[in-house]
């Protein structure tokens, strides 16, 4: 689909109240397959590869602002005045900025593995990853990223998930993945006190990238939100980010409350 002068890989299914899904760094819209199957029977479900990720080619300079603008343009293309949103990791950071800039477009947010602007230590680590990727390709960092992004239980006992996550990462182009990393490293925190819609925060108990304390702190910071955030310490099959079916049920409950 042509959005903002570039081609984005977009998948639209179902009818009803719209839900738009945003994936994390090094991923694609395929990570949402279980949620799409669970929710498309009752909602219009839209998922897409961020510019520079997966099957959406790198075009122009990437930034949180450019991703926010792409999302607004995607809604215009689908003739949507507002929607519910679900994001994971980098997707949560994009949605925080989107909700601040376009509050009238956001009915509710579900944020999984919430991500704020990185610390300086994290920025430097990402820059070092970019240098390695540009020099040696995405495969050079694949095992480290996959192992760091999954719980020890999942990594040891769920080879189908390990393989799937590795394939998501290896499917990224070198320049696209590097540009996505650079955009995240350059990002700033959104003023989340401006977010007034209902917010659901989900944290994986064994998530080392965004541990439960991050989600709990984020929920506390939303002190003047119209509806306070709820934090769920998700424990299930995919422990790093919580069970996919559990996530779908939590999202659906959040939309209906």
BALOBA-1460 file (C-alpha; in Angstrom, 3 decimals):
// residues 257
<rec num="1" residu="x" x="0.000" y="0.000" z="0.000"/>
<rec num="2" residu="x" x="1.341" y="3.457" z="-0.930"/>
<rec num="3" residu="x" x="1.613" y="5.557" z="2.230"/>
<rec num="4" residu="x" x="3.446" y="8.880" z="2.476"/>
<rec num="5" residu="x" x="5.237" y="8.255" z="-0.795"/>
<rec num="6" residu="x" x="6.513" y="4.796" z="0.092"/>
<rec num="7" residu="x" x="5.273" y="1.228" z="-0.077"/>
<rec num="8" residu="x" x="4.209" y="-0.305" z="3.235"/>
<rec num="9" residu="x" x="3.322" y="-3.968" z="3.693"/>
<rec num="10" residu="x" x="-0.197" y="-3.790" z="5.173"/>
<rec num="11" residu="x" x="-2.642" y="-6.555" z="6.126"/>
<rec num="12" residu="x" x="-6.322" y="-5.739" z="6.829"/>
<rec num="13" residu="x" x="-8.836" y="-8.306" z="8.063"/>
<rec num="14" residu="x" x="-12.294" y="-8.406" z="9.617"/>
<rec num="15" residu="x" x="-14.904" y="-5.731" z="10.256"/>
<rec num="16" residu="x" x="-15.957" y="-3.733" z="13.265"/>
<rec num="17" residu="x" x="-14.151" y="-1.401" z="15.634"/>
<rec num="18" residu="x" x="-10.590" y="-1.054" z="14.257"/>
<rec num="19" residu="x" x="-7.439" y="-2.258" z="16.016"/>
<rec num="20" residu="x" x="-4.024" y="-1.323" z="14.615"/>
<rec num="21" residu="x" x="-0.943" y="-3.339" z="15.597"/>
<rec num="22" residu="x" x="2.666" y="-2.048" z="15.636"/>
<rec num="23" residu="x" x="5.557" y="-4.490" z="15.968"/>
<rec num="24" residu="x" x="8.927" y="-4.017" z="17.657"/>
<rec num="25" residu="x" x="12.492" y="-3.618" z="16.435"/>
<rec num="26" residu="x" x="13.693" y="-6.404" z="14.143"/>
<rec num="27" residu="x" x="10.205" y="-7.799" z="13.674"/>
<rec num="28" residu="x" x="7.330" y="-7.764" z="11.170"/>
<rec num="29" residu="x" x="3.546" y="-7.791" z="11.283"/>
<rec num="30" residu="x" x="3.640" y="-11.598" z="11.305"/>
<rec num="31" residu="x" x="4.427" y="-11.517" z="15.024"/>
<rec num="32" residu="x" x="0.743" y="-10.608" z="15.549"/>
<rec num="33" residu="x" x="-0.725" y="-13.677" z="13.838"/>
<rec num="34" residu="x" x="-2.277" y="-15.200" z="17.021"/>
<rec num="35" residu="x" x="-3.855" y="-11.888" z="18.037"/>
<rec num="36" residu="x" x="-5.177" y="-11.289" z="14.526"/>
<rec num="37" residu="x" x="-6.838" y="-14.683" z="14.484"/>
<rec num="38" residu="x" x="-8.390" y="-14.100" z="17.907"/>
<rec num="39" residu="x" x="-9.628" y="-10.549" z="17.272"/>
<rec num="40" residu="x" x="-10.515" y="-10.345" z="13.574"/>
<rec num="41" residu="x" x="-13.794" y="-12.198" z="14.165"/>
<rec num="42" residu="x" x="-15.138" y="-9.165" z="16.029"/>
<rec num="43" residu="x" x="-12.917" y="-6.244" z="14.903"/>
<rec num="44" residu="x" x="-11.258" y="-4.788" z="11.852"/>
<rec num="45" residu="x" x="-7.617" y="-5.662" z="12.427"/>
<rec num="46" residu="x" x="-4.814" y="-3.765" z="10.675"/>
<rec num="47" residu="x" x="-1.161" y="-4.690" z="10.968"/>
<rec num="48" residu="x" x="1.778" y="-3.477" z="8.926"/>
<rec num="49" residu="x" x="5.548" y="-3.544" z="8.653"/>
<rec num="50" residu="x" x="7.057" y="-0.269" z="9.805"/>
<rec num="51" residu="x" x="8.928" y="1.704" z="7.159"/>
<rec num="52" residu="x" x="12.386" y="0.141" z="6.895"/>
<rec num="53" residu="x" x="11.310" y="-3.161" z="8.491"/>
<rec num="54" residu="x" x="10.331" y="-6.502" z="6.976"/>
<rec num="55" residu="x" x="8.703" y="-6.047" z="3.564"/>
<rec num="56" residu="x" x="8.389" y="-2.252" z="3.906"/>
<rec num="57" residu="x" x="11.511" y="-0.865" z="2.207"/>
<rec num="58" residu="x" x="13.745" y="1.814" z="3.652"/>
<rec num="59" residu="x" x="12.821" y="5.125" z="2.058"/>
<rec num="60" residu="x" x="14.127" y="8.396" z="3.469"/>
<rec num="61" residu="x" x="15.442" y="9.094" z="6.955"/>
<rec num="62" residu="x" x="13.733" y="7.144" z="9.724"/>
<rec num="63" residu="x" x="12.665" y="8.680" z="13.020"/>
<rec num="64" residu="x" x="9.906" y="8.322" z="15.569"/>
<rec num="65" residu="x" x="8.297" y="11.324" z="13.865"/>
<rec num="66" residu="x" x="8.378" y="9.673" z="10.435"/>
<rec num="67" residu="x" x="6.793" y="6.493" z="11.823"/>
<rec num="68" residu="x" x="4.119" y="8.564" z="13.572"/>
<rec num="69" residu="x" x="3.356" y="10.366" z="10.307"/>
<rec num="70" residu="x" x="3.168" y="7.048" z="8.443"/>
<rec num="71" residu="x" x="0.626" y="5.773" z="10.967"/>
<rec num="72" residu="x" x="-1.532" y="8.878" z="10.600"/>
<rec num="73" residu="x" x="-1.367" y="8.551" z="6.794"/>
<rec num="74" residu="x" x="-2.294" y="4.859" z="7.018"/>
<rec num="75" residu="x" x="-5.396" y="5.781" z="9.015"/>
<rec num="76" residu="x" x="-6.321" y="8.383" z="6.404"/>
<rec num="77" residu="x" x="-5.882" y="5.803" z="3.652"/>
<rec num="78" residu="x" x="-8.206" y="3.445" z="5.512"/>
<rec num="79" residu="x" x="-10.645" y="6.312" z="6.190"/>
<rec num="80" residu="x" x="-10.409" y="5.826" z="9.955"/>
<rec num="81" residu="x" x="-11.160" y="8.727" z="12.280"/>
<rec num="82" residu="x" x="-9.927" y="6.803" z="15.336"/>
<rec num="83" residu="x" x="-8.835" y="3.329" z="16.371"/>
<rec num="84" residu="x" x="-7.588" y="1.124" z="19.172"/>
<rec num="85" residu="x" x="-3.848" y="0.460" z="19.113"/>
<rec num="86" residu="x" x="-1.580" y="-2.352" z="20.247"/>
<rec num="87" residu="x" x="2.196" y="-1.995" z="20.250"/>
<rec num="88" residu="x" x="5.194" y="-4.043" z="21.291"/>
<rec num="89" residu="x" x="8.562" y="-2.611" z="22.368"/>
<rec num="90" residu="x" x="9.541" y="-0.001" z="19.720"/>
<rec num="91" residu="x" x="5.879" y="0.039" z="18.694"/>
<rec num="92" residu="x" x="4.934" y="1.241" z="22.186"/>
<rec num="93" residu="x" x="7.311" y="4.205" z="21.874"/>
<rec num="94" residu="x" x="5.822" y="5.176" z="18.522"/>
<rec num="95" residu="x" x="2.306" y="4.926" z="19.962"/>
<rec num="96" residu="x" x="3.159" y="7.104" z="22.954"/>
<rec num="97" residu="x" x="4.226" y="9.905" z="20.614"/>
<rec num="98" residu="x" x="1.264" y="9.261" z="18.327"/>
<rec num="99" residu="x" x="-1.220" y="9.488" z="21.219"/>
<rec num="100" residu="x" x="0.306" y="12.807" z="22.312"/>
<rec num="101" residu="x" x="0.238" y="14.298" z="18.812"/>
<rec num="102" residu="x" x="-3.112" y="12.876" z="17.671"/>
<rec num="103" residu="x" x="-5.195" y="12.266" z="20.815"/>
<rec num="104" residu="x" x="-8.427" y="12.451" z="18.819"/>
<rec num="105" residu="x" x="-7.339" y="9.418" z="16.776"/>
<rec num="106" residu="x" x="-6.672" y="7.136" z="19.759"/>
<rec num="107" residu="x" x="-9.535" y="5.259" z="21.425"/>
<rec num="108" residu="x" x="-7.322" y="3.040" z="23.580"/>
<rec num="109" residu="x" x="-3.748" y="1.785" z="23.881"/>
<rec num="110" residu="x" x="-2.389" y="-1.648" z="24.770"/>
<rec num="111" residu="x" x="1.376" y="-1.478" z="25.311"/>
<rec num="112" residu="x" x="3.373" y="-4.707" z="25.571"/>
<rec num="113" residu="x" x="6.949" y="-4.534" z="26.844"/>
<rec num="114" residu="x" x="6.739" y="-0.768" z="27.147"/>
<rec num="115" residu="x" x="9.695" y="1.174" z="25.748"/>
<rec num="116" residu="x" x="10.672" y="4.708" z="26.707"/>
<rec num="117" residu="x" x="13.562" y="6.742" z="25.282"/>
<rec num="118" residu="x" x="16.751" y="4.695" z="25.796"/>
<rec num="119" residu="x" x="19.346" y="5.490" z="28.431"/>
<rec num="120" residu="x" x="22.720" y="6.733" z="27.223"/>
<rec num="121" residu="x" x="24.169" y="3.298" z="27.902"/>
<rec num="122" residu="x" x="21.442" y="1.728" z="25.778"/>
<rec num="123" residu="x" x="21.975" y="4.303" z="22.998"/>
<rec num="124" residu="x" x="25.675" y="3.439" z="22.848"/>
<rec num="125" residu="x" x="24.966" y="-0.291" z="22.776"/>
<rec num="126" residu="x" x="22.549" y="0.193" z="19.882"/>
<rec num="127" residu="x" x="25.066" y="2.326" z="17.977"/>
<rec num="128" residu="x" x="27.641" y="-0.435" z="18.391"/>
<rec num="129" residu="x" x="25.101" y="-2.932" z="17.076"/>
<rec num="130" residu="x" x="24.499" y="-0.701" z="14.047"/>
<rec num="131" residu="x" x="28.221" y="-0.558" z="13.286"/>
<rec num="132" residu="x" x="28.478" y="-4.356" z="13.425"/>
<rec num="133" residu="x" x="25.397" y="-4.824" z="11.221"/>
<rec num="134" residu="x" x="26.647" y="-2.372" z="8.601"/>
<rec num="135" residu="x" x="30.044" y="-4.096" z="8.549"/>
<rec num="136" residu="x" x="29.002" y="-7.750" z="8.819"/>
<rec num="137" residu="x" x="25.254" y="-7.974" z="8.158"/>
<rec num="138" residu="x" x="22.236" y="-8.785" z="10.339"/>
<rec num="139" residu="x" x="23.332" y="-12.402" z="10.775"/>
<rec num="140" residu="x" x="26.337" y="-11.248" z="12.821"/>
<rec num="141" residu="x" x="24.118" y="-10.134" z="15.718"/>
<rec num="142" residu="x" x="21.198" y="-12.554" z="15.280"/>
<rec num="143" residu="x" x="21.998" y="-15.077" z="17.998"/>
<rec num="144" residu="x" x="22.788" y="-12.423" z="20.596"/>
<rec num="145" residu="x" x="19.588" y="-10.495" z="19.892"/>
<rec num="146" residu="x" x="17.394" y="-13.598" z="19.797"/>
<rec num="147" residu="x" x="18.791" y="-14.978" z="23.051"/>
<rec num="148" residu="x" x="18.513" y="-11.602" z="24.766"/>
<rec num="149" residu="x" x="14.935" y="-11.117" z="23.608"/>
<rec num="150" residu="x" x="13.598" y="-14.439" z="24.884"/>
<rec num="151" residu="x" x="13.328" y="-15.852" z="28.385"/>
<rec num="152" residu="x" x="15.723" y="-18.669" z="29.334"/>
<rec num="153" residu="x" x="12.752" y="-21.060" z="29.451"/>
<rec num="154" residu="x" x="11.597" y="-20.155" z="25.959"/>
<rec num="155" residu="x" x="15.119" y="-20.243" z="24.536"/>
<rec num="156" residu="x" x="15.783" y="-23.700" z="25.975"/>
<rec num="157" residu="x" x="12.397" y="-25.370" z="25.542"/>
<rec num="158" residu="x" x="10.563" y="-23.656" z="22.658"/>
<rec num="159" residu="x" x="12.696" y="-24.144" z="19.525"/>
<rec num="160" residu="x" x="9.751" y="-23.219" z="17.276"/>
<rec num="161" residu="x" x="9.619" y="-19.764" z="18.889"/>
<rec num="162" residu="x" x="13.406" y="-19.381" z="18.778"/>
<rec num="163" residu="x" x="13.386" y="-20.215" z="15.076"/>
<rec num="164" residu="x" x="10.477" y="-17.880" z="14.367"/>
<rec num="165" residu="x" x="12.076" y="-14.926" z="16.159"/>
<rec num="166" residu="x" x="15.411" y="-15.599" z="14.447"/>
<rec num="167" residu="x" x="13.693" y="-15.679" z="11.062"/>
<rec num="168" residu="x" x="11.921" y="-12.369" z="11.778"/>
<rec num="169" residu="x" x="15.297" y="-10.792" z="12.445"/>
<rec num="170" residu="x" x="17.152" y="-12.390" z="9.544"/>
<rec num="171" residu="x" x="14.373" y="-11.231" z="7.210"/>
<rec num="172" residu="x" x="15.370" y="-7.608" z="7.826"/>
<rec num="173" residu="x" x="17.521" y="-5.802" z="5.278"/>
<rec num="174" residu="x" x="20.905" y="-4.669" z="6.543"/>
<rec num="175" residu="x" x="20.303" y="-0.977" z="5.833"/>
<rec num="176" residu="x" x="16.694" y="-1.051" z="6.988"/>
<rec num="177" residu="x" x="17.491" y="-2.693" z="10.310"/>
<rec num="178" residu="x" x="20.447" y="-0.373" z="10.901"/>
<rec num="179" residu="x" x="18.285" y="2.681" z="10.157"/>
<rec num="180" residu="x" x="15.559" y="1.436" z="12.532"/>
<rec num="181" residu="x" x="18.161" y="0.984" z="15.268"/>
<rec num="182" residu="x" x="19.532" y="4.470" z="14.651"/>
<rec num="183" residu="x" x="16.054" y="5.996" z="14.849"/>
<rec num="184" residu="x" x="15.402" y="4.271" z="18.168"/>
<rec num="185" residu="x" x="18.792" y="5.330" z="19.539"/>
<rec num="186" residu="x" x="18.025" y="8.971" z="18.641"/>
<rec num="187" residu="x" x="14.524" y="8.933" z="20.137"/>
<rec num="188" residu="x" x="13.225" y="11.107" z="22.955"/>
<rec num="189" residu="x" x="10.622" y="10.262" z="25.573"/>
<rec num="190" residu="x" x="7.036" y="11.309" z="24.962"/>
<rec num="191" residu="x" x="5.232" y="13.426" z="27.534"/>
<rec num="192" residu="x" x="2.930" y="10.611" z="28.566"/>
<rec num="193" residu="x" x="1.010" y="12.844" z="30.960"/>
<rec num="194" residu="x" x="-0.715" y="14.067" z="27.786"/>
<rec num="195" residu="x" x="-2.176" y="10.599" z="27.121"/>
<rec num="196" residu="x" x="-5.827" y="10.631" z="28.190"/>
<rec num="197" residu="x" x="-7.244" y="7.445" z="26.660"/>
<rec num="198" residu="x" x="-7.561" y="4.085" z="28.455"/>
<rec num="199" residu="x" x="-4.169" y="2.353" z="28.589"/>
<rec num="200" residu="x" x="-3.358" y="-1.304" z="29.207"/>
<rec num="201" residu="x" x="0.251" y="-2.145" z="30.074"/>
<rec num="202" residu="x" x="1.493" y="-5.736" z="29.763"/>
<rec num="203" residu="x" x="4.873" y="-6.900" z="31.034"/>
<rec num="204" residu="x" x="6.507" y="-10.308" z="30.684"/>
<rec num="205" residu="x" x="7.743" y="-11.644" z="34.010"/>
<rec num="206" residu="x" x="11.009" y="-12.833" z="32.437"/>
<rec num="207" residu="x" x="11.429" y="-9.995" z="29.947"/>
<rec num="208" residu="x" x="15.009" y="-8.755" z="30.373"/>
<rec num="209" residu="x" x="14.659" y="-5.996" z="27.745"/>
<rec num="210" residu="x" x="11.607" y="-4.369" z="29.337"/>
<rec num="211" residu="x" x="11.125" y="-5.943" z="32.782"/>
<rec num="212" residu="x" x="7.904" y="-5.618" z="34.818"/>
<rec num="213" residu="x" x="9.379" y="-2.701" z="36.776"/>
<rec num="214" residu="x" x="9.393" y="-0.652" z="33.542"/>
<rec num="215" residu="x" x="5.701" y="-1.280" z="32.976"/>
<rec num="216" residu="x" x="4.833" y="-0.601" z="36.581"/>
<rec num="217" residu="x" x="6.775" y="2.673" z="36.553"/>
<rec num="218" residu="x" x="5.129" y="3.691" z="33.292"/>
<rec num="219" residu="x" x="1.677" y="3.021" z="34.759"/>
<rec num="220" residu="x" x="2.493" y="5.121" z="37.825"/>
<rec num="221" residu="x" x="3.716" y="8.002" z="35.653"/>
<rec num="222" residu="x" x="0.339" y="8.108" z="33.921"/>
<rec num="223" residu="x" x="-0.994" y="9.800" z="37.045"/>
<rec num="224" residu="x" x="-3.305" y="12.295" z="35.362"/>
<rec num="225" residu="x" x="-4.644" y="9.917" z="32.710"/>
<rec num="226" residu="x" x="-8.421" y="9.824" z="32.364"/>
<rec num="227" residu="x" x="-8.253" y="6.062" z="32.953"/>
<rec num="228" residu="x" x="-5.229" y="4.806" z="34.875"/>
<rec num="229" residu="x" x="-3.047" y="2.175" z="33.218"/>
<rec num="230" residu="x" x="-3.177" y="-1.408" z="34.405"/>
<rec num="231" residu="x" x="-0.046" y="-3.535" z="34.580"/>
<rec num="232" residu="x" x="-0.305" y="-7.277" z="34.048"/>
<rec num="233" residu="x" x="2.642" y="-9.505" z="34.892"/>
<rec num="234" residu="x" x="2.053" y="-11.970" z="32.087"/>
<rec num="235" residu="x" x="3.183" y="-15.548" z="32.717"/>
<rec num="236" residu="x" x="2.660" y="-18.202" z="30.083"/>
<rec num="237" residu="x" x="4.147" y="-20.139" z="27.175"/>
<rec num="238" residu="x" x="6.184" y="-17.345" z="25.594"/>
<rec num="239" residu="x" x="7.482" y="-15.954" z="28.861"/>
<rec num="240" residu="x" x="9.538" y="-13.119" z="27.420"/>
<rec num="241" residu="x" x="6.474" y="-11.196" z="26.312"/>
<rec num="242" residu="x" x="3.633" y="-13.178" z="27.851"/>
<rec num="243" residu="x" x="1.343" y="-15.688" z="26.194"/>
<rec num="244" residu="x" x="0.069" y="-14.538" z="22.823"/>
<rec num="245" residu="x" x="-3.405" y="-15.868" z="23.534"/>
<rec num="246" residu="x" x="-3.337" y="-14.228" z="26.953"/>
<rec num="247" residu="x" x="-2.350" y="-10.950" z="25.321"/>
<rec num="248" residu="x" x="-5.230" y="-11.185" z="22.857"/>
<rec num="249" residu="x" x="-7.713" y="-11.778" z="25.668"/>
<rec num="250" residu="x" x="-6.329" y="-8.867" z="27.714"/>
<rec num="251" residu="x" x="-6.486" y="-6.540" z="24.714"/>
<rec num="252" residu="x" x="-10.082" y="-7.560" z="23.985"/>
<rec num="253" residu="x" x="-11.094" y="-7.003" z="27.606"/>
<rec num="254" residu="x" x="-9.455" y="-3.576" z="27.540"/>
<rec num="255" residu="x" x="-11.386" y="-2.616" z="24.395"/>
<rec num="256" residu="x" x="-14.705" y="-3.703" z="25.889"/>
<rec num="257" residu="x" x="-14.417" y="-2.180" z="29.356"/>
